[in-house]
Amino acid sequence: MPDEHSPGEKYWQVKYSWLESCGYQLRPRYRPGWTPSWITDPPKDSYGRKKREDYTYFLTPQIMDAIRVKDGRYVMLKRIHKLQSGYNQEVEISLYLSSPELSKDPCNHCVPIYELLEPSDDDTYSILVMPLLREFDADRFDTVGECVDFFQEIFKGLQFIHQQHIVHRDCTGPNVMMDGSVMYPYGFHPVKPHRNREFTGSAKQAYTRTQRPPKYYWIDFGNSARFDPWDKSPRIYPVHGTDHSAPEFQDPKSEDQLLDPFPTDIYYLGNLIRLYFTEGWPDLGFPKVYGLDFLKPLVNDMVNEDPMKRPTIDQCVIRLNDIIRQQSSWTLRAQVWHSDDNIFGFVYRFFPHWARRLYYIVTQTRPIPCRPE
């Protein structure tokens, strides 16, 4: 019952005024003296309170949304425990990848860090300020070309990370996000992205990924490591991220062995495509996406049981681009279908898709989304 703040929320409630002095305003739920709206204005039934904006909250206490006061931009705040393992790496690597020089690189798909906040009365946590993003699969891909664009962007992003001699070590589905602002110009709620900001109805997706291509970002560098440029044989003790299926980690003895972590990143990336697209995982709610079988040979090599037989990220990028060049415009414009689609969904999506498709053909819109320079 969110009539009161959870223990994790109380941290943000206490920091409300301090964050406001730093230029960041939290939602009304966290204002000092907050009274739930369902108490001052009781709904008709007990379910009605769940429809109130101030009922919603993040289940993960480490994150919080806010508005940057100077420009009204929606941002996300992430608190990081200074004593947790990997604190220095996450902060240092995140800031390094967001440095002015690296931020200019179009291949950089690492989440931008706007600011690092250090509460003067708190020796326990630091706070990273980032843009408000959406899960990459929060919105359905409309065409094969949109899927291909996503693959190109995240491959290019991981290639950039590896070129900085950094290994992500958790480059899995939950750590890929997208800037949904271009597709949702009227905004969306940070906790319930399918709702509008005011929580009065559904968020309006005004554009498809073809019409307004979003930028995709790698996030969460809590497990990451950075190596010296001259280290030609990097080795490190393994850590387990979100995906526990990497073959090299199945032997319990591996935890005590120094391993090259870069091939594991390749496995994670290949397995992301396998689970979310080419094969799916129905038990976890990931349907197979039809029309992407041309990627299977590359994906199979990326998830090879032997880490030393996996391609490097540079080789993956080259092979991916070669595969894409072999696909016809007809293939890339094809509508995306899921293994769990039914006839009602088919009818609902079929005609709007073909209306867009014919328009794209007439206007010579590229089948793979193209971002403005």
C-alpha positions as CSV (number, residue, x, y, z in Angstrom):
1,M,0.0,0.0,0.0
2,P,1.7,3.2,-1.1
3,D,-0.1,5.4,1.4
4,E,3.3,5.8,2.9
5,H,6.7,5.8,1.3
6,S,8.7,2.6,1.1
7,P,12.1,2.5,2.8
8,G,13.7,3.0,-0.6
9,E,11.5,6.0,-1.4
10,K,12.2,7.7,1.9
11,Y,15.8,8.4,0.8
12,W,14.4,10.5,-2.1
13,Q,11.7,12.1,0.0
14,V,14.4,13.3,2.5
15,K,16.5,14.6,-0.5
16,Y,13.6,16.5,-2.1
17,S,14.5,20.0,-1.0
18,W,18.3,19.4,-1.6
19,L,17.6,18.1,-5.1
20,E,15.4,21.1,-5.8
21,S,18.3,23.4,-4.7
22,C,20.4,21.5,-7.3
23,G,17.9,22.2,-10.0
24,Y,15.9,18.9,-10.0
25,Q,12.3,18.6,-8.9
26,L,10.8,15.3,-7.9
27,R,7.1,14.3,-8.4
28,P,4.5,15.5,-5.9
29,R,4.6,12.2,-4.1
30,Y,8.0,13.1,-2.7
31,R,7.2,16.7,-1.6
32,P,7.6,17.4,2.1
33,G,4.2,17.0,3.8
34,W,2.7,15.0,0.9
35,T,-0.9,13.8,1.4
36,P,-2.2,11.1,-1.0
37,S,-4.7,12.5,-3.4
38,W,-7.0,9.6,-2.7
39,I,-7.3,10.8,0.9
40,T,-8.1,14.5,0.0
41,D,-10.3,13.4,-3.0
42,P,-11.5,9.8,-2.3
43,P,-12.2,7.7,-5.4
44,K,-15.4,5.8,-5.9
45,D,-13.8,2.5,-5.2
46,S,-10.5,1.1,-3.8
47,Y,-9.2,0.5,-7.3
48,G,-9.5,4.2,-8.1
49,R,-6.5,5.1,-6.1
50,K,-4.3,3.1,-8.5
51,K,-5.4,5.5,-11.3
52,R,-3.9,8.4,-9.4
53,E,-0.5,9.7,-10.5
54,D,0.9,10.0,-7.0
55,Y,0.1,6.3,-6.4
56,T,2.9,5.2,-8.7
57,Y,6.4,4.6,-7.6
58,F,9.5,2.7,-8.7
59,L,10.0,-0.8,-7.2
60,T,13.7,-0.3,-7.6
61,P,14.8,2.2,-4.9
62,Q,18.1,3.1,-6.7
63,I,16.3,5.1,-9.4
64,M,14.1,8.1,-9.4
65,D,12.7,10.4,-12.1
66,A,12.8,14.2,-11.9
67,I,12.4,17.4,-13.9
68,R,15.4,19.5,-14.6
69,V,14.0,22.9,-13.6
70,K,16.1,25.1,-16.0
71,D,14.7,23.6,-19.1
72,G,11.8,21.3,-18.1
73,R,13.7,18.2,-19.3
74,Y,12.7,14.9,-17.8
75,V,15.7,13.0,-16.3
76,M,16.5,9.9,-14.3
77,L,18.5,9.9,-11.1
78,K,20.5,6.8,-10.0
79,R,21.9,6.6,-6.6
80,I,25.1,4.5,-6.2
81,H,26.4,3.2,-2.9
82,K,29.9,4.4,-2.5
83,L,30.9,1.2,-0.6
84,Q,29.5,-1.2,-3.1
85,S,31.8,-3.3,-5.2
86,G,32.4,-1.6,-8.6
87,Y,31.4,1.9,-7.4
88,N,34.5,3.6,-8.6
89,Q,34.4,1.7,-12.0
90,E,30.8,2.7,-12.6
91,V,31.2,6.3,-11.8
92,E,34.6,6.7,-13.5
93,I,33.6,4.8,-16.6
94,S,30.2,6.5,-17.0
95,L,31.8,9.9,-16.7
96,Y,34.6,9.0,-19.0
97,L,32.2,7.8,-21.7
98,S,30.2,11.0,-21.3
99,S,33.2,13.2,-21.5
100,P,32.9,16.1,-24.0
101,E,35.4,14.6,-26.4
102,L,33.8,11.1,-26.6
103,S,30.2,12.5,-26.5
104,K,30.9,14.1,-30.0
105,D,31.5,10.7,-31.5
106,P,28.4,9.5,-33.4
107,C,29.3,5.9,-32.6
108,N,29.0,6.6,-28.9
109,H,25.8,4.9,-27.7
110,C,26.5,5.1,-24.0
111,V,23.9,6.8,-21.8
112,P,24.9,10.5,-21.3
113,I,25.7,11.5,-17.8
114,Y,24.5,15.1,-17.3
115,E,25.9,15.5,-13.8
116,L,27.3,13.8,-10.7
117,L,25.6,14.9,-7.5
118,E,27.4,14.5,-4.2
119,P,25.0,15.3,-1.2
120,S,27.0,17.2,1.4
121,D,25.2,15.5,4.2
122,D,25.6,12.0,2.8
123,D,28.8,10.0,2.7
124,T,27.0,6.9,1.5
125,Y,25.6,7.7,-1.9
126,S,26.4,9.6,-5.1
127,I,23.7,10.4,-7.7
128,L,24.1,10.2,-11.4
129,V,21.8,12.3,-13.5
130,M,20.8,10.8,-16.9
131,P,18.1,11.4,-19.6
132,L,14.7,9.7,-19.2
133,L,14.7,6.7,-21.5
134,R,12.4,3.8,-22.5
135,E,13.1,0.1,-22.7
136,F,14.1,-0.7,-26.2
137,D,11.3,-3.1,-26.7
138,A,8.6,-1.1,-24.9
139,D,7.2,-0.4,-28.3
140,R,6.7,-3.0,-31.0
141,F,9.0,-2.9,-34.0
142,D,7.0,-2.3,-37.2
143,T,9.3,-3.6,-39.9
144,V,12.3,-5.8,-40.3
145,G,14.3,-2.7,-41.3
146,E,13.6,-1.2,-37.9
147,C,14.9,-4.3,-36.2
148,V,18.0,-4.2,-38.4
149,D,18.6,-0.5,-37.5
150,F,18.4,-1.5,-33.8
151,F,21.0,-4.2,-34.3
152,Q,23.3,-1.8,-36.2
153,E,23.1,0.8,-33.5
154,I,23.8,-1.5,-30.5
155,F,26.6,-3.3,-32.4
156,K,28.2,0.0,-33.2
157,G,27.7,1.1,-29.6
158,L,29.4,-2.0,-28.1
159,Q,32.2,-1.6,-30.7
160,F,32.8,1.9,-29.4
161,I,32.9,0.7,-25.8
162,H,35.4,-2.0,-26.7
163,Q,37.5,0.5,-28.7
164,Q,37.9,2.5,-25.4
165,H,39.4,-0.7,-23.9
166,I,36.3,-1.1,-21.8
167,V,34.3,-4.3,-21.3
168,H,30.6,-3.9,-20.3
169,R,30.1,-7.4,-18.7
170,D,26.3,-7.0,-18.6
171,C,25.4,-6.0,-22.2
172,T,22.0,-7.7,-22.0
173,G,18.4,-6.7,-22.9
174,P,17.6,-4.8,-19.7
175,N,20.6,-2.6,-20.2
176,V,19.6,-1.4,-23.7
177,M,17.3,1.7,-23.7
178,M,16.1,4.2,-26.2
179,D,15.3,7.8,-26.3
180,G,11.6,7.7,-26.7
181,S,11.0,11.4,-26.8
182,V,11.1,11.5,-30.6
183,M,8.3,8.9,-30.8
184,Y,6.4,10.3,-27.9
185,P,6.6,14.1,-28.3
186,Y,3.8,14.5,-25.8
187,G,5.7,12.6,-23.2
188,F,5.1,9.5,-21.1
189,H,5.1,8.5,-17.5
190,P,8.5,7.4,-16.2
191,V,7.1,4.6,-14.0
192,K,4.3,3.5,-16.3
193,P,5.6,4.3,-19.8
194,H,2.3,3.2,-21.4
195,R,0.5,6.1,-19.5
196,N,0.8,9.8,-20.3
197,R,2.7,12.1,-17.9
198,E,-0.5,13.3,-16.2
199,F,-1.7,9.8,-15.7
200,T,-5.1,10.6,-17.3
201,G,-4.8,8.2,-20.2
202,S,-2.5,6.3,-22.5
203,A,0.7,7.7,-23.7
204,K,0.4,8.7,-27.4
205,Q,3.0,7.1,-29.8
206,A,2.8,9.7,-32.5
207,Y,5.5,8.2,-34.8
208,T,7.0,4.8,-35.7
209,R,10.7,4.1,-35.5
210,T,10.9,4.6,-39.3
211,Q,9.3,8.0,-39.1
212,R,11.3,9.2,-36.0
213,P,14.2,6.9,-35.4
214,P,15.1,6.8,-31.7
215,K,18.7,6.6,-30.5
216,Y,19.6,3.5,-28.5
217,Y,21.8,3.5,-25.5
218,W,23.9,1.1,-23.4
219,I,23.4,1.7,-19.7
220,D,24.6,0.5,-16.4
221,F,28.4,0.2,-16.2
222,G,28.3,-1.3,-12.6
223,N,30.1,-4.5,-13.8
224,S,32.3,-2.8,-16.3
225,A,36.1,-2.8,-16.4
226,R,38.6,-0.6,-18.2
227,F,42.0,-1.9,-19.3
228,D,45.2,-0.2,-20.3
229,P,45.5,0.3,-24.0
230,W,48.8,-1.6,-24.2
231,D,47.3,-4.7,-22.4
232,K,47.1,-7.1,-25.4
233,S,45.8,-10.0,-23.3
234,P,43.3,-8.5,-20.8
235,R,42.2,-10.9,-18.0
236,I,39.9,-10.4,-15.1
237,Y,37.9,-12.5,-12.6
238,P,34.4,-13.1,-14.0
239,V,31.2,-11.4,-12.6
240,H,27.7,-12.6,-13.2
241,G,25.4,-10.0,-14.7
242,T,21.8,-10.4,-15.8
243,D,22.4,-13.3,-18.2
244,H,23.8,-16.3,-16.3
245,S,23.9,-18.6,-19.4
246,A,27.4,-17.9,-20.7
247,P,29.0,-21.3,-21.2
248,E,32.3,-20.1,-19.7
249,F,30.6,-19.5,-16.4
250,Q,28.9,-22.8,-16.0
251,D,31.9,-24.4,-14.3
252,P,32.0,-23.3,-10.7
253,K,35.8,-23.2,-10.9
254,S,35.6,-20.4,-13.4
255,E,35.0,-17.9,-10.6
256,D,38.6,-18.4,-9.5
257,Q,40.1,-18.1,-13.0
258,L,41.3,-15.0,-14.8
259,L,39.4,-14.9,-18.1
260,D,39.3,-12.6,-21.2
261,P,36.0,-10.8,-20.7
262,F,35.5,-9.5,-24.2
263,P,34.2,-12.7,-25.7
264,T,31.6,-12.9,-23.0
265,D,30.3,-9.5,-24.1
266,I,29.9,-11.0,-27.6
267,Y,28.0,-13.9,-26.1
268,Y,25.7,-11.5,-24.2
269,L,25.0,-9.5,-27.4
270,G,24.3,-12.5,-29.5
271,N,22.1,-14.0,-26.8
272,L,20.2,-10.8,-26.6
273,I,19.3,-11.1,-30.3
274,R,18.5,-14.8,-29.9
275,L,16.2,-14.3,-26.9
276,Y,14.4,-11.2,-28.0
277,F,14.3,-11.8,-31.8
278,T,15.5,-14.8,-33.7
279,E,14.4,-17.6,-31.4
280,G,12.5,-16.0,-28.5
281,W,11.9,-17.4,-25.0
282,P,8.2,-17.8,-24.5
283,D,8.6,-18.7,-20.8
284,L,9.9,-15.2,-20.2
285,G,7.4,-13.6,-22.5
286,F,9.8,-13.1,-25.4
287,P,8.1,-14.3,-28.6
288,K,10.1,-15.2,-31.7
289,V,10.2,-12.4,-34.3
290,Y,9.7,-13.8,-37.8
291,G,11.7,-12.6,-40.8
292,L,15.1,-12.4,-39.2
293,D,16.5,-15.9,-40.0
294,F,19.2,-14.3,-42.1
295,L,20.9,-13.3,-38.8
296,K,21.1,-16.8,-37.4
297,P,24.5,-17.7,-38.7
298,L,26.1,-14.6,-37.1
299,V,24.2,-15.1,-33.9
300,N,25.2,-18.8,-33.7
301,D,28.9,-17.8,-34.0
302,M,28.5,-15.1,-31.3
303,V,27.1,-17.6,-28.8
304,N,29.6,-20.3,-29.6
305,E,30.4,-22.6,-26.7
306,D,34.1,-21.8,-27.1
307,P,34.8,-18.2,-26.2
308,M,37.9,-18.2,-28.4
309,K,35.9,-19.1,-31.4
310,R,33.5,-16.2,-31.1
311,P,34.1,-13.2,-33.5
312,T,35.4,-9.9,-32.1
313,I,33.0,-7.0,-32.1
314,D,34.8,-5.5,-35.1
315,Q,34.2,-8.7,-37.0
316,C,30.5,-8.8,-35.9
317,V,30.0,-5.2,-37.2
318,I,31.5,-6.1,-40.6
319,R,29.5,-9.3,-40.9
320,L,26.3,-7.6,-39.8
321,N,26.7,-4.9,-42.4
322,D,27.5,-7.5,-45.1
323,I,24.4,-9.5,-44.2
324,I,22.2,-6.3,-44.4
325,R,23.5,-5.3,-47.8
326,Q,22.4,-8.7,-49.1
327,Q,18.7,-8.1,-48.1
328,S,16.3,-6.6,-50.5
329,S,14.2,-3.6,-49.9
330,W,11.1,-5.8,-49.9
331,T,12.6,-7.9,-47.1
332,L,13.5,-4.9,-45.0
333,R,10.1,-3.2,-45.5
334,A,8.4,-6.4,-44.4
335,Q,6.1,-6.3,-41.4
336,V,7.3,-7.8,-38.2
337,W,5.2,-10.6,-36.8
338,H,5.5,-12.4,-33.5
339,S,5.1,-16.1,-32.7
340,D,2.3,-15.2,-30.2
341,D,0.3,-13.0,-32.6
342,N,-3.4,-13.8,-33.1
343,I,-5.8,-13.0,-35.9
344,F,-7.2,-10.0,-34.1
345,G,-3.7,-8.5,-33.8
346,F,-3.0,-9.4,-37.4
347,V,-6.1,-7.4,-38.6
348,Y,-5.4,-4.5,-36.3
349,R,-1.8,-4.0,-37.5
350,F,-2.0,-5.2,-41.1
351,F,-3.8,-2.3,-42.8
352,P,-2.1,0.6,-40.9
353,H,1.2,-1.0,-41.7
354,W,0.5,-1.3,-45.5
355,A,-0.7,2.3,-45.6
356,R,2.6,3.4,-44.1
357,R,4.5,1.0,-46.3
358,L,3.0,2.3,-49.6
359,Y,3.6,5.9,-48.4
360,Y,7.3,5.0,-47.7
361,I,7.6,3.5,-51.2
362,V,6.1,6.5,-52.9
363,T,8.2,9.0,-50.9
364,Q,11.3,6.8,-51.3
365,T,11.7,6.6,-47.5
366,R,14.6,4.3,-46.8
367,P,13.6,0.8,-45.5
368,I,16.2,1.1,-42.7
369,P,15.5,4.2,-40.6
370,C,17.8,7.1,-41.3
371,R,18.6,9.7,-38.6
372,P,19.2,13.3,-39.5
373,E,22.8,14.5,-39.3
